[in-house]
Amino acid sequence: MKPDHPEADCPMILLLDRVANKWAVLIVAALWKRPLRFNALRRTVGGISQKMLSQTLKGLERDGLVSRTVTPSTPVTVEYAITELGKTLAIVMDELRVWSADHIDDVIAAREAYDKRPGVQASLLP
């Protein structure tokens, strides 16, 4: 979206950008099960860089979806957990997972039908 677009500053659009991000979805799903330390979370999510995990966690914390608890010890322990607000989002995300599981065969069939249409170059599609 262009910065000068009238909806670029819409709070709802900005929130959807945050929670529809694939990393945010995976982080919320991981934390729904149990609180995790940074490196354990990184291993659980898999494929995420340290920088992207840190940025995504900060955004989720800022939005009240994730909490960060620092325990003074040697070395310092930092644990991330889903908040009550984050749990409400996790429920919605899980419903999307269930929908995906229920309809994956329909989506695959639709893709195959689309790819067989004349003039469609399936190799260029994601």
C-alpha positions in Angstrom: 0.0 0.0 0.0 1.4 3.4 -0.9 2.1 5.7 2.1 -0.1 8.4 0.6 -3.0 6.0 0.3 -5.9 7.3 2.4 -6.2 4.0 4.3 -2.5 3.7 5.0 -2.9 5.0 8.5 -6.1 3.1 9.3 -5.6 1.4 12.6 -7.5 -1.7 11.5 -5.4 -2.1 8.4 -2.2 -1.7 10.4 -3.4 -4.3 12.9 -4.3 -6.7 10.1 -0.9 -6.2 8.6 0.6 -7.3 11.9 -1.6 -10.3 12.7 -1.8 -11.6 9.1 2.0 -11.8 8.9 3.1 -15.4 8.6 5.7 -15.0 11.4 3.1 -13.5 13.7 0.8 -16.4 13.0 3.5 -19.0 13.8 4.7 -17.2 16.9 1.2 -16.8 18.3 0.5 -20.5 17.6 3.7 -21.5 19.4 3.1 -19.4 22.4 -0.5 -20.6 22.7 0.8 -23.9 23.9 3.2 -22.5 26.5 5.5 -19.6 27.3 8.9 -19.9 25.6 12.3 -18.3 25.9 13.6 -16.5 22.8 15.9 -19.3 21.4 13.3 -22.0 22.1 10.7 -19.9 20.3 13.1 -19.5 17.4 13.6 -23.3 17.2 9.9 -23.9 17.4 9.0 -21.4 14.7 11.8 -22.6 12.4 13.2 -20.6 9.5 12.8 -17.2 11.1 15.9 -15.0 11.6 16.8 -13.6 14.9 16.2 -10.1 13.7 12.7 -11.0 12.3 11.7 -12.8 15.5 12.8 -9.9 17.6 11.0 -7.4 15.4 7.8 -9.5 15.3 7.8 -10.1 19.1 8.2 -6.3 19.8 5.3 -5.6 17.5 3.1 -8.3 19.1 4.1 -7.0 22.6 3.3 -3.5 21.6 -0.1 -4.6 20.4 -0.8 -6.4 23.7 -0.8 -9.9 22.2 2.4 -11.1 23.8 4.1 -10.4 27.1 7.8 -10.3 27.8 9.0 -11.3 31.3 12.6 -10.6 32.3 14.0 -12.7 35.2 17.2 -11.3 36.7 19.6 -14.1 36.8 23.0 -14.9 35.3 22.5 -14.8 32.4 19.2 -12.9 32.3 16.2 -15.0 31.4 13.6 -13.6 29.0 10.4 -15.5 28.5 7.5 -14.7 26.1 3.9 -15.7 26.7 0.6 -15.1 25.0 -1.7 -12.6 26.7 -5.4 -12.9 27.3 -5.9 -10.7 24.2 -3.5 -12.9 22.3 -5.5 -16.0 23.2 -8.6 -14.5 21.6 -6.5 -14.0 18.4 -5.1 -17.6 18.7 -8.7 -19.0 18.7 -9.5 -17.2 15.5 -6.2 -18.3 13.9 -7.0 -21.9 14.9 -10.4 -21.6 13.2 -8.5 -20.6 10.0 -6.2 -23.7 10.5 -9.3 -25.9 10.8 -10.9 -24.3 7.7 -7.7 -24.9 5.8 -7.6 -28.6 6.8 -11.2 -29.0 5.9 -10.9 -27.4 2.5 -7.4 -28.2 1.3 -8.7 -30.8 -1.2 -11.2 -28.3 -2.6 -8.4 -25.7 -3.0 -6.1 -28.2 -4.7 -8.8 -29.3 -7.1 -9.6 -25.6 -7.9 -5.9 -24.9 -8.6 -5.6 -27.9 -10.8 -8.7 -26.9 -12.8 -7.4 -23.3 -13.1 -4.0 -24.5 -14.2 -5.6 -26.6 -17.0 -7.4 -23.6 -18.5 -6.0 -22.4 -21.9 -3.5 -19.6 -21.6 -2.7 -20.1 -17.9 1.0 -20.5 -17.2 1.0 -22.5 -14.0 4.7 -22.4 -13.6 4.4 -18.6 -12.9 1.9 -19.0 -10.1 2.8 -19.3 -6.5 
